[in-house]
Amino acid sequence: MGYYSYFTFSVSEGNEIDDEQAVTELREENEYAKLALDDDGYPDGHLTWYDHEENLKEYSKKYPNTVFHLSVEGEENGDMAQKYFKNGKMQICKAEITFPDYDEALLT
């Protein structure tokens, strides 16, 4: 049994390739991408795609001036991240869930 996630993929910046072409190409080249993403880059179910970071780093080298965006939502509450890939490099932006401090003036 593995850890399941939902994935959404798109082009964030750049004009070397558009969303439709990128999704189609990635799905043709990568079996996990084909299972994880529908034709528009949205989740097509949840699955374990453990190598997605390495796969997308490698894919991004084909279009070195384009930023690709992968949204990942894991099976545990709050496990969400936005990942950006450009020319073989990656930035991860993990979700930060915060709660405001108690304020008696807000009681209703």
N, C-alpha and C positions, 0 to 999 in steps of 0.2 A: 504494500500500500504506500502511496506517495502523497506528497503535498500538492493539492490542486489549486490552480489559479485561473482567473479570467484575464485575457489579454486584448488590448485594443492598439492598433498600429496605424500610424499616419506619417506623412511628411510634415515637419514642423516649419522648416525654412529651406529655401533654395528652389531653383527652377530646373535642375538637371533631370528630374523625374517627378511626375505628379502622383497623387495618392493612388489612383486607380492602377497605374502602371506598377508602382512600388509594391502594392499588395499582391497583384497578380504574379509579379516576378518572384517575390519572396515565397509565396505559396507554391509556385512551381519548383523552386530550388530546395525547399525545406519541408520535409514531411510533417514536422511538428507545427510549423506555421500553417500548413494546409489544414490541419486538424483544429488548431486554436482559433483561426480567423475565418470569417466569412468573406465573400467577394468584396465587401466594402471596408474590411479591416476591423470589424467589430467582433466581439466574442462569438464563437460558434460552439459554445460549451466550455466546460472547465477541464483542464488536463494538467499533467505534469510535464513541463517543458523546461527541464533543468538547465539546458545549455543555451537558453535564449539570449543571455548576455553575450556569450562568445559568438553565437550565430549572427547576432545583429552587429557586433563590432566588425566581424568579417564582411558582412553584407554592405555596411556603410563605406567600406573602402572603395567600392565600385563607383560611388558618387561622393567624392571627397569634399565637395562644397555644399552638401545637403545635410540638414539635421533631421534625423528620424526620431519619432516620439513613440514610446511604448508605455501604455498605461497598464499596470499590473495590480490586480486585486486578489489577494490570497484568501484562503478559506477561514482564517481566523479574523475576528473583529478587529478593525483598525489596521490590518496588514495591507496597506496600499502604498504604491510608489509610482512616480512618474520617472521614466528613464529616457535619456536623450543620447543619441549615438551620432557621432560625426567622425568620418575618416579613421575608423578603427578605435576610437576613444568613446568613453561613456561617462555620463553624469547621472547619479541617482539622487532623486529628491523624494525622501520618505515622508509619508503623512505624519503630521504632528497634531494630535488631538489634545485640546486643552479645554478646561472648564473655567469660567469666571469665578472669582472669589464670592463668597456669600455676602449679600448686601441686604440688610433688613429693610431698607427703603423700597426694595423691589417686591416685598411680600404683598400678595393680593388677597 
